[in-house]
Amino acid sequence: MSETRLRRLATEPLKANYIPSLRQATPQVLWIGCSDSDSKECTMLNILDDELLVLRNIGNMIIDGDLSCDTTIRHAVVDLQVVALNLLLVRLSYLV
């Protein structure tokens, strides 16, 4: 890119449609999973990415006073109006 174009991009305001708007996600499931898990929740549940809200923490625990967990659950129930909360305990075993 030329220096003139870079300078113009840096100084001129962007047009309103520079970044296209994306379809609004509508998660129906709140998944609380372990932060070190490499599992693909959407694959296991056979749903699309935008149908799932994921919270990852150490040991998939819900602890009273955990601001991150409390806020995520509140956002799921109040803002996103998730239709059902399910606590899924999934243990994956890999045979070597």
C-alpha positions in Angstrom: 0.0 0.0 0.0 1.3 3.4 -0.8 2.2 5.9 1.9 -0.5 8.3 0.7 -3.2 5.7 1.0 -2.0 4.6 4.5 -2.0 8.2 5.6 -5.5 8.7 4.3 -6.8 5.6 6.0 -5.3 6.7 9.2 -6.8 10.2 9.1 -10.1 10.0 7.4 -13.2 8.6 9.2 -14.4 5.2 8.0 -17.7 4.9 6.2 -20.6 3.5 8.3 -20.7 0.3 6.3 -17.0 -0.3 6.4 -17.5 -3.3 8.6 -20.6 -5.3 7.6 -23.1 -6.1 10.3 -23.3 -9.7 11.3 -26.5 -11.7 12.0 -27.4 -11.5 15.7 -26.5 -14.6 17.6 -29.4 -16.4 19.4 -27.9 -18.9 21.8 -30.3 -21.4 23.3 -27.8 -23.3 25.5 -25.4 -22.1 28.1 -22.4 -24.5 28.3 -20.1 -24.3 31.3 -17.0 -26.2 30.5 -13.4 -26.6 31.6 -10.9 -24.0 30.4 -8.3 -26.6 29.4 -10.7 -28.7 27.5 -10.1 -29.0 23.7 -13.6 -30.4 23.2 -15.8 -28.9 20.5 -19.2 -28.3 22.2 -21.0 -27.5 19.0 -19.9 -30.8 17.5 -20.9 -32.8 20.6 -24.4 -31.1 20.7 -24.8 -31.0 16.9 -25.7 -27.3 16.9 -24.4 -24.1 15.2 -21.9 -21.8 16.9 -24.4 -19.0 17.4 -26.8 -21.3 19.2 -24.4 -21.8 22.1 -23.0 -19.5 24.8 -19.9 -20.9 26.3 -18.3 -20.2 29.7 -15.0 -21.8 30.4 -13.4 -21.9 33.9 -11.2 -24.2 35.9 -13.0 -27.4 36.6 -16.4 -26.3 35.1 -17.4 -25.1 38.6 -20.2 -22.7 39.6 -19.0 -21.0 42.7 -21.1 -18.4 44.7 -19.5 -15.0 44.2 -17.7 -15.8 41.0 -18.4 -12.5 39.1 -17.6 -14.0 35.7 -19.9 -17.0 36.2 -22.7 -14.9 37.8 -22.6 -12.3 35.0 -22.6 -15.0 32.2 -25.6 -16.8 33.7 -27.4 -13.4 34.2 -26.7 -12.4 30.6 -27.9 -15.8 29.3 -31.2 -15.7 31.3 -32.1 -12.0 31.3 -30.5 -10.6 28.1 -30.5 -13.6 25.7 -33.5 -15.3 27.3 -32.0 -18.7 27.0 -35.0 -21.1 27.1 -33.4 -23.8 29.3 -30.4 -24.0 31.6 -28.8 -27.4 31.6 -25.8 -28.4 33.7 -24.0 -30.9 31.5 -21.3 -32.9 33.1 -19.3 -34.4 30.3 -16.2 -36.6 30.9 -14.2 -37.4 27.8 -11.8 -40.3 27.9 -9.1 -40.8 25.4 -7.7 -44.2 24.9 -4.1 -44.3 23.8 
